[in-house]
Amino acid sequence: MTDRIAGRTVVITGAARGIGYATARALLDRGARVVIGDRDVAALESAVRSLGGGAEGYPLDVTDRDSFTVFLDEARGDGHIDVLINNAGVMPIGGFLDQGEQALRSAIEVNFYGVVTGCQLVLPGMIEHGAGHIINVASLAGLMPVPGQTVYAGTKSAVISLSSALSDEFAARGIQVSVVMPPFTRTELISGTTETRTNKPVEPAAIAAAIVRALNKPKTHVTVPGGIRFVLGPIGLLGPRGRRWVGRRFGTDKVFLEFDSTARSGYERRAQDALGVVGTGQ
């Protein structure tokens, strides 16, 4: 199999923690040049130190086109960007009417507009080079929305559709576009929620491994586990009685409505205002 990772320049957004950080680690181990971005400068600097040689990091607000442009220019250096992984995302949860305007705008701008901006900015260079790969990190919530994740699920559904359309539009230009759909993953996004037998979190390293596989053997739709999209997609299109029965049977009807708000408060404060670069010296 052709190695599509070693020696390539890979850019990852929202990579100071969680899936982005695990992916950076996995790609460094495979010999890539990895450039990470994050709006939290202190966390970004800590992540770069922890990742060690071969990793670079620059501040990034994915909702700001100018910030994204500067970030990609820094990452590009004197060469070109081979891979963009749009990973940055926030997940407000709870009742739809309980979520404030700023929280909803942050989710939409980070989860969807940030992905659109990244794709628009990186594609011209990839087309000029005649090759490139964009990986957009969505969620299984985009296939099977559940109560308490209304806007988050909406943004992730949008990313799935965007990625599918881009994949077909730019295939003739030598560009690969993939969308990765993780399940419940053990990151700060699920803090305060209750684990059940049907929503046991996977580790970020499992998602990173799926991204590595998608880079070496490109395909448009990537889920963890692999075949679950063929189950969740049809469930999401069931009639109301069927959907609600599934929700009750597997506990997804309440997991994002009934949670420990105290345990989740730290993450929610960041998620509700996830715009702009923050940190020492900024």
N, C-alpha and C positions, 0 to 999 in steps of 0.2 A: 504493500500500500504506500502511495506517495505521502511523504511527510509534509503536511500543509501548515505546520506550526513552527518547527525549529527555524530560527533566523528571521521569522516574520515579526513585524511591528504590530502589536495588538493593543488596542485602546479600550479601557473598561470604565464606564461611568458608575458612580455610586459604589466605589470599590474599597472604601475604608473599612467596611464591615461585611459580615454575612456572605451571601452568594458571590458578590463581586470580589471580595477578598480571597475566598476559597478558589475562585476561578483564576485570579492572578497567580496564586501559589501554584496551582496545577499547570498553568501555561509556562511559568518560569522553569518549573521542573522539566518541561518538554523542550526547553531551549529557546523560547520566544523572548523578544524584547517587549516588556510589558510596561505600559504607561497607564496609571490609574488617576482618576479624577474624583473629587468629592467636595461638597460645599463646606464640610466641617474640617477646617484646616488642621486643627490639633489632631483629630483622628486620622487624617490623611498622612500627616508627618509620621505619626506613630506606626501606621500601616507600612509605609515605605521603609522605615527602619527595620521593622519586623520581617518584611519580605526579603531584605538584603540586596546583594548585588544583582544588577540586571533590571531592577524595578525603578521607575521614576514616577513622580506624582506632582500634579499641578491642581490648584483650586479650580472648581467648576460648579457653576450654577446652570443646570441643563435647561432651566426655564428662560434664560437670558441668552439670546442669539449671539451677542457680542462676546459674552463669557465663553460660550461654546466654541466660537471661532478662534479666540485666543488660545484656548486649551488645545484644540486640534493643531494649530500652528506650532505650538510648543512640542506637541507629541510627534509631529511630522519631522521636525528638524530639517536636515538636508535631504531626507529621503521621502518616503511615502507611507501611508497607512494601509496595511494589508487587511486588518480586521477591526471593526468597531463592534463592541458589545454594549448595547444600550441596556444597562442593568438598573440604573437609578430608579427608585420607586418608593412610594409611601402608601400605607394602608390604613386609612381611617375606618373604624368599625363602629357599630352601634346602630340604633334606630335612625332611619333616614331623616326624620324630622328633628332629631337631636343633634345633627351635625351642622355646624355653623358654616356660613358662606366661605370664610377663609380656608377652613379645612377642605371643603369641596373643591375650591379653586386650586389649592395646592395639589390635591390628588390629580386633578385633570391636567394641570400644567406640567407636573413632574412626570406622571405616568404616560401621558399621551403626547402632549405638545413637545416635551423633551425628546421623545423618540423621533417624532416627525422632524424636528430641527436637526438632530444628529444625522439622520439619514440624508436630509437635503444638503447638509454641509460636507459630508464625506463622499457622497456619490460622484461628484464631478472629478475628483482626483482618482478615484478607482476606475472610472470610465477612461480617463486619459491613460492610466497605466494598463488598462485592458484586463484587470482582475481585481478581485476584492471579495470580502465576505462581511456581511452585516448580520449580527445575531441580536435579536430583540427578546428580552426576557419578559414574558407575560405571566400567566398563571392559569392553572386549571379552573380557577374561578371564572375565567373568560369563556369557558365551555359550559360550565354548570353554575350559574349565579345562585347565591343563597341569601336569605335575609341577613341583614346586618353588614352586607358587603355591597350594597347597591351601586354606589358610584365607583368603588374600586373595581368591581366586576365589569362595570361598563367600560372603564378605561382599558382593562385587559382584553375584553372582547374587541375593542377598537384596534389594539395593537396586533391581535391575531389577524384580523381582516387586512389591516395595513400591510403586514408582512407578506401575506399570501399574494396580494396584488402586486407588491413591489418585486417579489420573487419572479413572477411571470413577466412583468414589464421589463426587467433589466437582465434577464437570463441571456438574451442575445448579445449583450454587452460584456459577457464574461463575469458578471457579478452574481454571487450567491447571496440569498437572503433566507434566514432561518428564524423561526420563532420557537423559543423554549418555554414550556409551560410546566413550572414546578407545582408540586402538591404542597400541603402543609409542611413548611420547612422550619427547622429549629433556628430561627433568627429573632431579632427584636420585634419583627412585625407581628408575631403571635403572642407576645408577652401578655399575661393576664388571662389568656383563654384556657379552656379546659381540654386536656388530652383525653380522647376516648379510644376504644379499640378500633374504630374505623377511621380515625384521623390522627394516627400516630405520626409525628413529624419525622421527616427524613433529615439527614445532616446536609449542610451546604456543600460538603465535598461530593455528595451524590449528584447534585445539580452541576457542579463543576465538571465532573466526569462526563456527564451527558453533553455538555458544551464542547469538551475536548473531542468526543466522538463525532459531533456534528461538524466540527472544523475539518477533521480528517476524512470524513465521509459525508459530505453535505447532503442535507435534505431539508425540505421546507418546515415540516411540523415535527417537533421533538417534545415528547411528554415523558414524565417520570412517574410511574413505570411506563415502558414504551407503548404498550397497546391500550392504555387506559382511555385515550381520546376516543376510541371506538365505542366505549361504554358511556362516558360522560356526555359526549356530544348528543346522542339520542335521548339521554335522560333529560338534558336541558331543554329538549323540544317536546317533552311529554305534555299532555294536558294538565290542568291544575290539580286534579285529584291524584294523578300519578306522581307529579313532582312533589306534592305535599306528603304523600305516603313515603316516598324515598327519603325526604327530609326528616320525617319523624323516625323512620326505621334506622337511619344512620346518624341521627343527632345533628345534622347540619342545619336544621331549622332554628336552632337556638345558640349554637356555639359562638356566633358573632354578635348575639344580642345579650347574652348573659355571661358576663366576664368580670374579672376582678379589676375594677377601675383604678384602684390604688396601685396595684402591681403594674398597670399599664400606663399610668399617668406620665411617666418620664418620656416614654416613646410618643404618646399622643401630643405632648407639648411640642416636640420637634416636628411631628407629622403635620400638625395643623398650620404651621407657618414655615414650610419647607422651601422658601424662596430666598435667594441671596446667599452670598458666601459669608460664613461666620468663622471666627477663630482669631488667634493671636495675630496682631499686626494687620488685621483686615478692617 
